[in-house]
Amino acid sequence: MNERIFNFSAGPAVLPVPVLEEAARNLVSLPGVGMSVLEISHRSKTFEEIIGTAEANLRKLLGVPDGYHVLFLQGGATMQFSMIPMNLMPKGGKADYINTGSWAKAAMKEAAKWGTAQSAGSTEKDNFNRVPLQSELKLDPQAAYLHYTNNETIGGVQWQQPPEAGSVPLVCDSSSDFLSRPMDVKRHALIYAGAQKNVGPAGVVLVIIRDDMVARTPAGLPVMLDYKVMVENKSLYNTPPCFSIYMVGLVTKWLLELGGLEAMQKKNAEKAKLLYDAIDASGGYYRGHSTKDCRSPMNITWRMGTEDLEKQFVKEATAARLDGLKGHRSVGGLRASTYNAFPLEGVKALVDFMKDFQKKHG
Ligand SMILES: *Cc1c(COP(=O)(O)O)cnc(C)c1O
């Protein structure tokens, strides 16, 4: 335990220690099975139970209503950027996208290969430091769906409420805040999240999809890109990422034991407040990127006076066992990712470090 450092990486990211310990304990032989989860058939009863438990936990945590399917797919959130238009948008049709930063843009770019990806709103002129107001959105009632990015991992900007989509199906990329707070599933037609930010290791992407969206899937799609095939086969058309799914089962069990998503939201808010307060109290030495009403509790981003100073900050922080604070290569600056499993002590350590750094260099 004491050799673990504080891991602020944006993803793959920190996992709960009790989960890692349980996985390690059972890695060579699952209790009562005599084989590793890495070795068992995905058609075995043991694995059926593993995937069934992961799904049941997710349904319980999020209150997933009837009429929605929970899928465990591969290809990451990036493959969903393609699957969503291929399945939900008629070829050559149109869909609305809200552009809040790098990930929203990446989703839009893929959709544009299949049909028209219309901008329903963008905060690019504000350097993506916020999400648009509802009144700023230009929604097309004929759009196949409206896509938004719940939490922009790179900018550190989060929606407080999903946008109002009217009768247009709402699609959400929740990769970097999935299971960090409660979510109103029934307002959505489809929610997806790569696991490696907040829910497990890389290799599995979670998709919650409403029945009527599955019905839209056109004939003739490549089999691995077809939601209907995945639903009909309960994510087991081919070999799924068994170990990643097992880990999602353990992480969701850990969340349920901690009191579920409301309890988690409180913990996350407490951690984020400590860090944002430190930024705000620095007299401009640290400058938060996002506007206060859109601040993400998952990815906390800030700038400093010069790039050299930022480099020095990262260097000294790393030496102080605070790892992964360098901002994304596309925007620079600093970023602390404080996902569910990130401990409060780590945030306290960073705040102390920031104060010391300012004293020394400020
Ligand atoms: C990381 C991330 C992605 C891409 O995820 P992959 O699983 O690497 O494809 C997409 N959207 C958001 C919001 C992300 O944070």
The ligand as a Tripos MOL2 file, in Angstrom:
@<TRIPOS>MOLECULE
LIG
   15    15     1     0     0
SMALL
NO_CHARGES

@<TRIPOS>ATOM
      1 C1        -11.5190    9.2470  -23.0770 C.3       1 LIG1
      2 C2        -12.7540    9.7450  -23.6990 C.ar      1 LIG1
      3 C3        -13.1970    9.2680  -24.9430 C.ar      1 LIG1
      4 C4        -12.4180    8.2520  -25.7490 C.3       1 LIG1
      5 O1        -12.3910    7.0490  -25.0770 O.3       1 LIG1
      6 P1        -11.6920    5.7400  -25.7040 P.3       1 LIG1
      7 O2        -12.2630    4.6730  -24.8310 O.co2     1 LIG1
      8 O3        -10.2270    5.9280  -25.5500 O.co2     1 LIG1
      9 O4        -12.1050    5.6140  -27.1060 O.co2     1 LIG1
     10 C5        -14.3860    9.7510  -25.4390 C.ar      1 LIG1
     11 N1        -15.0950   10.6710  -24.7780 N.ar      1 LIG1
     12 C6        -14.7060   11.1640  -23.5870 C.ar      1 LIG1
     13 C7        -15.5460   12.1730  -22.8880 C.3       1 LIG1
     14 C8        -13.5260   10.7140  -23.0090 C.ar      1 LIG1
     15 O5        -13.1270   11.1830  -21.8290 O.3       1 LIG1
@<TRIPOS>BOND
     1     1     2 1
     2     2     3 ar
     3     2    14 ar
     4     3     4 1
     5     3    10 ar
     6     4     5 1
     7     5     6 1
     8     6     7 2
     9     6     8 1
    10     6     9 1
    11    10    11 ar
    12    11    12 ar
    13    12    13 1
    14    12    14 ar
    15    14    15 1
@<TRIPOS>SUBSTRUCTURE
     1 LIG1         1 GROUP 0 **** ****
